[in-house]
Amino acid sequence: MNLEKIRLLIYKYPFLRKLLYPVIMIRRFFLQKKFSYKEEVYEHLCKQLAEDPVIKVPEFQGIFVVDCRSDLFKMLLMNKQYEPSLVKLVLKYLDDERDVIDVGANIGFYTILFAKRTEKRGG
């Protein structure tokens, strides 16, 4: 049984929350410790970097220079990925034979992804 099914059961049967309360609190404690450790590593890394890192982001099929103080860098470092479900959704509806307009103002994750997918046209 996965975590989402357990959440649905707890929502459906509130008495389960009381029964599982000790387990829930222990899990939260360890998750918080794990997150706290990651946060410390992130802060230490940012202090040690002499310049902005160049990182590979596989889901966007590119290599990017990312400011170490940005939320994007932090998410990539903490989660090892950035918006994977959104990338899947975008790629599902992307037609390689049509033009793509990327209206955004960031470091170009989606711009590179779209360019790589549509470059096969040769146009």
C-alpha positions in Angstrom: 0.0 0.0 0.0 1.5 3.3 -1.0 1.4 6.6 0.9 -1.3 8.1 -1.2 -3.7 5.2 -0.4 -3.0 5.5 3.3 -3.7 9.3 3.1 -7.1 8.5 1.5 -8.0 6.0 4.1 -7.1 8.4 6.9 -9.2 11.1 5.3 -12.1 8.6 4.8 -11.8 7.2 8.4 -10.7 9.9 10.9 -10.3 7.4 13.7 -7.3 5.9 11.8 -5.4 9.2 12.3 -5.5 8.7 16.0 -4.3 5.1 15.7 -1.5 6.1 13.4 -0.6 9.3 15.1 2.7 8.0 16.7 3.8 6.6 13.3 2.9 9.8 11.6 4.9 11.9 14.1 8.0 9.6 13.9 7.9 9.9 10.1 7.6 13.7 10.2 10.5 13.9 12.6 12.8 11.9 10.3 11.7 13.7 7.2 12.4 17.0 8.9 15.8 15.9 9.9 16.6 14.7 6.4 15.4 18.0 5.0 17.4 20.0 7.5 20.5 18.1 6.6 19.9 18.8 2.9 19.4 22.5 3.7 22.7 22.6 5.5 24.5 21.0 2.6 22.8 23.4 0.1 23.8 26.4 2.2 27.4 25.2 2.6 27.7 24.4 -1.1 26.5 27.9 -2.1 29.1 29.5 0.2 31.9 27.4 -1.3 31.1 27.9 -5.0 33.3 30.5 -6.6 30.9 31.0 -9.6 27.6 29.8 -10.8 27.6 26.1 -11.5 27.0 24.5 -14.9 24.5 21.7 -14.4 23.0 19.0 -16.5 19.2 18.7 -16.4 18.3 15.5 -18.2 14.5 16.0 -18.3 15.1 19.2 -20.3 17.9 17.6 -22.4 20.3 20.4 -21.7 23.2 21.9 -19.8 22.6 25.2 -18.0 24.4 27.8 -15.9 22.2 28.3 -12.8 22.7 30.9 -10.1 23.4 29.0 -6.9 21.1 31.4 -5.0 18.1 30.6 -7.2 15.1 28.4 -6.3 15.7 26.4 -9.5 19.2 25.4 -8.3 17.9 24.5 -4.9 15.1 22.4 -6.3 17.5 20.6 -8.6 19.9 19.9 -5.8 17.3 18.8 -3.3 15.0 16.8 -5.6 17.4 15.8 -8.3 14.9 16.9 -10.9 12.7 19.9 -11.8 9.0 19.7 -12.7 9.2 16.1 -14.2 5.4 15.7 -14.3 5.0 19.0 -16.1 7.7 18.1 -18.6 5.8 14.8 -19.4 2.6 16.7 -19.9 4.2 19.3 -22.2 5.9 16.6 -24.3 2.6 14.6 -24.5 1.0 17.6 -26.3 4.0 18.9 -28.2 3.7 18.4 -31.9 7.1 18.2 -33.5 5.7 19.5 -36.8 4.4 22.7 -35.4 5.9 25.9 -34.1 6.3 26.5 -30.3 6.1 29.8 -28.5 7.8 29.8 -25.1 6.6 32.9 -23.2 8.8 32.8 -20.2 11.5 34.7 -18.5 14.0 32.4 -16.8 17.1 30.4 -17.7 15.5 28.6 -20.7 14.7 25.1 -19.5 11.6 24.8 -21.7 13.2 26.8 -24.6 16.0 24.2 -24.9 13.5 21.3 -24.5 11.3 22.7 -27.3 14.3 23.5 -29.5 15.7 19.9 -29.2 12.3 18.4 -30.0 11.6 20.6 -33.0 15.1 20.8 -34.5 14.6 17.6 -36.4 12.4 19.5 -38.9 15.4 21.3 -40.3 13.5 24.5 -40.5 
